[in-house]
Amino acid sequence: MADQPRTLTVTTPDRVPMAYVGLARAFRGRIEAAVTVAIKIVRDTSQQLIARQRRHPVQRRDTLASIARAWRDKVPAFGRANQEIRLEGKEADWDEDAREPGLSVVRITPAIAPHEKLALGMHMLCAASLHALARRYQRGRPTTDDAIIADLHALAAAHERLRGLPEGDGFAVDVASGQWLGNALDVRSHYSGRVERVPNVRTFVET
């Protein structure tokens, strides 16, 4: 008896509808535009502080207060989770052969002491791929900029808990309308040059 033909079922990955990818790209573009302005303001005010420090090693309180006001009032509020945490566009390094556009959440911490150089610490708290952002637009509610930023802020707030995970371990972070899902990965920081354990979000699911 001849062999009966077999049916081969091929499944394709569930792709994010392009409409949501477009929303994620537009959000990332707005973040990048705000970051460009923020970097210029931080650079200009830092240079002012450095120039004054060369003349007066001990900074006056009103000088430091004016720098703080400039950061608070001139740095774009958009993309700023709070006074020292900012979103920025980046490419996520999932492995040596894969790079994907996305966002990172960065803590910016200026420090200065008498007779010391200005130190501007920048530490990546977490990263989210463009795919994850698109899934957030598709599956989460609401989809306003403020809501997306709040959910990314919640992810950053979990940094202390997540950074102790072994590399490759998965995690979930609950937010108002779902969960961020990802893995802890070792990423070389383009700020410090050091390898850091960073929570990297791969997708967003409803709960």
Contacts in CASP RR format, 6 or more apart in sequence:
PFRMAT RR
TARGET T0000
AUTHOR 0000-0000-0000
METHOD contacts of the structure
MODEL  1
MADQPRTLTVTTPDRVPMAYVGLARAFRGRIEAAVTVAIKIVRDTSQQLI
ARQRRHPVQRRDTLASIARAWRDKVPAFGRANQEIRLEGKEADWDEDARE
PGLSVVRITPAIAPHEKLALGMHMLCAASLHALARRYQRGRPTTDDAIIA
DLHALAAAHERLRGLPEGDGFAVDVASGQWLGNALDVRSHYSGRVERVPN
VRTFVET
16 131 0 8 1.000
16 134 0 8 1.000
16 135 0 8 1.000
16 138 0 8 1.000
17 138 0 8 1.000
20 134 0 8 1.000
20 135 0 8 1.000
20 137 0 8 1.000
20 138 0 8 1.000
21 130 0 8 1.000
21 134 0 8 1.000
22 134 0 8 1.000
23 134 0 8 1.000
23 137 0 8 1.000
23 143 0 8 1.000
24 130 0 8 1.000
24 133 0 8 1.000
24 134 0 8 1.000
24 136 0 8 1.000
24 137 0 8 1.000
25 101 0 8 1.000
25 130 0 8 1.000
27 133 0 8 1.000
27 137 0 8 1.000
27 145 0 8 1.000
27 148 0 8 1.000
28 89 0 8 1.000
28 101 0 8 1.000
28 102 0 8 1.000
28 103 0 8 1.000
28 130 0 8 1.000
28 133 0 8 1.000
29 89 0 8 1.000
30 78 0 8 1.000
30 145 0 8 1.000
31 78 0 8 1.000
31 79 0 8 1.000
31 87 0 8 1.000
31 88 0 8 1.000
31 89 0 8 1.000
31 103 0 8 1.000
32 88 0 8 1.000
32 89 0 8 1.000
34 76 0 8 1.000
34 78 0 8 1.000
34 79 0 8 1.000
34 80 0 8 1.000
35 79 0 8 1.000
35 86 0 8 1.000
35 87 0 8 1.000
35 88 0 8 1.000
35 89 0 8 1.000
37 75 0 8 1.000
37 76 0 8 1.000
38 75 0 8 1.000
38 76 0 8 1.000
38 80 0 8 1.000
38 86 0 8 1.000
41 70 0 8 1.000
41 71 0 8 1.000
41 74 0 8 1.000
41 75 0 8 1.000
42 71 0 8 1.000
42 75 0 8 1.000
42 108 0 8 1.000
42 120 0 8 1.000
45 67 0 8 1.000
45 70 0 8 1.000
45 71 0 8 1.000
46 110 0 8 1.000
46 118 0 8 1.000
46 120 0 8 1.000
48 67 0 8 1.000
49 59 0 8 1.000
49 63 0 8 1.000
49 67 0 8 1.000
49 112 0 8 1.000
49 118 0 8 1.000
50 117 0 8 1.000
50 118 0 8 1.000
52 59 0 8 1.000
52 63 0 8 1.000
53 59 0 8 1.000
53 112 0 8 1.000
53 117 0 8 1.000
53 118 0 8 1.000
57 114 0 8 1.000
57 115 0 8 1.000
58 114 0 8 1.000
58 115 0 8 1.000
59 112 0 8 1.000
59 114 0 8 1.000
64 112 0 8 1.000
67 110 0 8 1.000
71 83 0 8 1.000
72 83 0 8 1.000
78 145 0 8 1.000
79 86 0 8 1.000
79 87 0 8 1.000
79 149 0 8 1.000
80 86 0 8 1.000
80 87 0 8 1.000
81 87 0 8 1.000
81 105 0 8 1.000
81 149 0 8 1.000
81 152 0 8 1.000
81 153 0 8 1.000
81 156 0 8 1.000
82 153 0 8 1.000
84 107 0 8 1.000
84 108 0 8 1.000
84 109 0 8 1.000
85 105 0 8 1.000
85 106 0 8 1.000
85 107 0 8 1.000
85 108 0 8 1.000
85 125 0 8 1.000
85 153 0 8 1.000
85 156 0 8 1.000
86 105 0 8 1.000
86 106 0 8 1.000
86 108 0 8 1.000
87 103 0 8 1.000
87 104 0 8 1.000
87 105 0 8 1.000
87 106 0 8 1.000
87 149 0 8 1.000
87 152 0 8 1.000
88 103 0 8 1.000
88 104 0 8 1.000
88 106 0 8 1.000
89 101 0 8 1.000
89 102 0 8 1.000
89 103 0 8 1.000
89 104 0 8 1.000
90 101 0 8 1.000
90 102 0 8 1.000
90 103 0 8 1.000
90 104 0 8 1.000
90 127 0 8 1.000
91 99 0 8 1.000
91 100 0 8 1.000
91 101 0 8 1.000
91 102 0 8 1.000
92 99 0 8 1.000
92 100 0 8 1.000
92 101 0 8 1.000
92 102 0 8 1.000
92 127 0 8 1.000
92 128 0 8 1.000
92 129 0 8 1.000
92 200 0 8 1.000
93 99 0 8 1.000
93 185 0 8 1.000
93 187 0 8 1.000
93 188 0 8 1.000
94 100 0 8 1.000
94 129 0 8 1.000
94 185 0 8 1.000
94 200 0 8 1.000
100 129 0 8 1.000
100 130 0 8 1.000
100 131 0 8 1.000
101 129 0 8 1.000
101 130 0 8 1.000
102 127 0 8 1.000
102 128 0 8 1.000
102 129 0 8 1.000
102 130 0 8 1.000
102 133 0 8 1.000
103 127 0 8 1.000
103 128 0 8 1.000
103 133 0 8 1.000
103 152 0 8 1.000
104 124 0 8 1.000
104 125 0 8 1.000
104 126 0 8 1.000
104 127 0 8 1.000
104 128 0 8 1.000
105 124 0 8 1.000
105 125 0 8 1.000
105 126 0 8 1.000
105 127 0 8 1.000
105 152 0 8 1.000
105 153 0 8 1.000
105 155 0 8 1.000
105 156 0 8 1.000
106 122 0 8 1.000
106 123 0 8 1.000
106 124 0 8 1.000
106 125 0 8 1.000
106 191 0 8 1.000
107 121 0 8 1.000
107 122 0 8 1.000
107 123 0 8 1.000
107 125 0 8 1.000
107 156 0 8 1.000
108 120 0 8 1.000
108 121 0 8 1.000
108 122 0 8 1.000
109 120 0 8 1.000
109 121 0 8 1.000
109 122 0 8 1.000
109 123 0 8 1.000
110 118 0 8 1.000
110 119 0 8 1.000
110 120 0 8 1.000
110 121 0 8 1.000
111 118 0 8 1.000
111 119 0 8 1.000
111 120 0 8 1.000
111 121 0 8 1.000
112 118 0 8 1.000
112 119 0 8 1.000
121 191 0 8 1.000
122 191 0 8 1.000
122 192 0 8 1.000
123 189 0 8 1.000
123 191 0 8 1.000
123 192 0 8 1.000
123 196 0 8 1.000
124 187 0 8 1.000
124 189 0 8 1.000
124 191 0 8 1.000
124 196 0 8 1.000
124 198 0 8 1.000
125 156 0 8 1.000
125 159 0 8 1.000
125 198 0 8 1.000
125 199 0 8 1.000
126 152 0 8 1.000
126 155 0 8 1.000
126 156 0 8 1.000
126 158 0 8 1.000
126 159 0 8 1.000
126 162 0 8 1.000
126 198 0 8 1.000
126 199 0 8 1.000
126 200 0 8 1.000
126 201 0 8 1.000
127 187 0 8 1.000
127 198 0 8 1.000
127 199 0 8 1.000
127 200 0 8 1.000
127 201 0 8 1.000
128 152 0 8 1.000
128 155 0 8 1.000
128 180 0 8 1.000
128 200 0 8 1.000
128 201 0 8 1.000
129 200 0 8 1.000
129 201 0 8 1.000
129 202 0 8 1.000
131 202 0 8 1.000
131 203 0 8 1.000
132 180 0 8 1.000
132 182 0 8 1.000
132 201 0 8 1.000
132 202 0 8 1.000
132 203 0 8 1.000
132 204 0 8 1.000
133 148 0 8 1.000
133 204 0 8 1.000
135 203 0 8 1.000
135 204 0 8 1.000
135 205 0 8 1.000
136 143 0 8 1.000
136 148 0 8 1.000
136 151 0 8 1.000
136 204 0 8 1.000
137 143 0 8 1.000
137 148 0 8 1.000
138 204 0 8 1.000
139 177 0 8 1.000
139 178 0 8 1.000
139 204 0 8 1.000
139 205 0 8 1.000
139 206 0 8 1.000
140 177 0 8 1.000
140 178 0 8 1.000
140 204 0 8 1.000
140 206 0 8 1.000
141 147 0 8 1.000
141 177 0 8 1.000
147 176 0 8 1.000
150 175 0 8 1.000
150 176 0 8 1.000
151 175 0 8 1.000
151 176 0 8 1.000
151 180 0 8 1.000
154 173 0 8 1.000
154 174 0 8 1.000
154 175 0 8 1.000
155 173 0 8 1.000
155 175 0 8 1.000
155 180 0 8 1.000
155 199 0 8 1.000
155 201 0 8 1.000
158 171 0 8 1.000
158 173 0 8 1.000
158 199 0 8 1.000
159 199 0 8 1.000
162 171 0 8 1.000
162 173 0 8 1.000
162 184 0 8 1.000
162 199 0 8 1.000
163 184 0 8 1.000
163 197 0 8 1.000
163 198 0 8 1.000
163 199 0 8 1.000
164 184 0 8 1.000
164 197 0 8 1.000
165 171 0 8 1.000
165 184 0 8 1.000
165 197 0 8 1.000
165 199 0 8 1.000
166 184 0 8 1.000
167 184 0 8 1.000
167 185 0 8 1.000
167 186 0 8 1.000
167 197 0 8 1.000
168 183 0 8 1.000
168 184 0 8 1.000
168 185 0 8 1.000
169 183 0 8 1.000
169 184 0 8 1.000
170 181 0 8 1.000
170 182 0 8 1.000
170 183 0 8 1.000
170 184 0 8 1.000
171 181 0 8 1.000
171 182 0 8 1.000
171 183 0 8 1.000
171 184 0 8 1.000
171 199 0 8 1.000
172 179 0 8 1.000
172 180 0 8 1.000
172 181 0 8 1.000
172 182 0 8 1.000
173 179 0 8 1.000
173 180 0 8 1.000
173 199 0 8 1.000
173 201 0 8 1.000
174 207 0 8 1.000
177 206 0 8 1.000
177 207 0 8 1.000
178 204 0 8 1.000
178 205 0 8 1.000
178 206 0 8 1.000
178 207 0 8 1.000
179 204 0 8 1.000
179 205 0 8 1.000
179 207 0 8 1.000
180 201 0 8 1.000
180 203 0 8 1.000
180 204 0 8 1.000
181 201 0 8 1.000
181 202 0 8 1.000
181 203 0 8 1.000
181 204 0 8 1.000
181 205 0 8 1.000
182 199 0 8 1.000
182 200 0 8 1.000
182 201 0 8 1.000
182 202 0 8 1.000
182 203 0 8 1.000
183 199 0 8 1.000
183 200 0 8 1.000
183 202 0 8 1.000
184 197 0 8 1.000
184 198 0 8 1.000
184 199 0 8 1.000
184 200 0 8 1.000
185 197 0 8 1.000
185 198 0 8 1.000
185 200 0 8 1.000
186 195 0 8 1.000
186 196 0 8 1.000
186 197 0 8 1.000
186 198 0 8 1.000
187 195 0 8 1.000
187 196 0 8 1.000
187 198 0 8 1.000
187 200 0 8 1.000
188 194 0 8 1.000
188 195 0 8 1.000
188 196 0 8 1.000
189 195 0 8 1.000
189 196 0 8 1.000
END
